């Protein structure tokens, strides 16, 4: 499999449980990590979100955590080959066991989110996609433990699980502060929600993003502007 080429880096993803896809690119482009100095990517997979965060945060130290051996190895290789290798660390571990004396300014995650569906017979994909290893509630508790007092957490989930995640975050004293509802194609229902949480409650910024007009790669100006520094041909 050929690497997925971005404007400033490339990603090998043939050994990782989750390949580079629109969800990761959307979250990486949407999360405001510009001023963050310590960033954590939970469930980094092949490392694409970690690399986007390193590009978007000029001085940020970016840590990617991945429980799957092959994915973590590939993420480490991708990080080492990137322009920001000196600012990236990949940890092959369960985030529930992560302990740090210095918490993170920004935590990002494209979590396993299928619920109420038949798990994949592939054990690795079952962990990566169906939450066999890390449930949403456990993810939120880890974020609450690791997030700095003035930090932000950015996640992407299917629309049908967004309210569940918001409720779990509220129980962990993390308040929704920004939400973008994503429709991939104009005439279809919204499929994803981009959610940003902080410890302090306040007004919620509400937005909507349309990726394509008809689904034939006729990308909207809004989406093009979001990813113009990341994707080729944008």
HELIX and SHEET records of a PDB file:
HELIX    1   1 UNK A   22  UNK A   30  1                                   9    
HELIX    2   2 UNK A   48  UNK A   56  1                                   9    
HELIX    3   3 UNK A   69  UNK A   80  1                                  12    
HELIX    4   4 UNK A   85  UNK A   87  5                                   3    
HELIX    5   5 UNK A   95  UNK A   97  5                                   3    
HELIX    6   6 UNK A  123  UNK A  130  1                                   8    
HELIX    7   7 UNK A  136  UNK A  146  1                                  11    
HELIX    8   8 UNK A  159  UNK A  171  1                                  13    
HELIX    9   9 UNK A  221  UNK A  227  1                                   7    
SHEET    1   A 2 UNK A   4  UNK A   5  0                                        
SHEET    2   A 2 UNK A  10  UNK A  11 -1                                        
SHEET    1   B 8 UNK A  88  UNK A  92  0                                        
SHEET    2   B 8 UNK A  61  UNK A  66  1                                        
SHEET    3   B 8 UNK A  38  UNK A  42  1                                        
SHEET    4   B 8 UNK A 104  UNK A 109  1                                        
SHEET    5   B 8 UNK A 147  UNK A 158  1                                        
SHEET    6   B 8 UNK A 192  UNK A 198 -1                                        
SHEET    7   B 8 UNK A 175  UNK A 185 -1                                        
SHEET    8   B 8 UNK A 205  UNK A 212  1                                        
END                                                                             
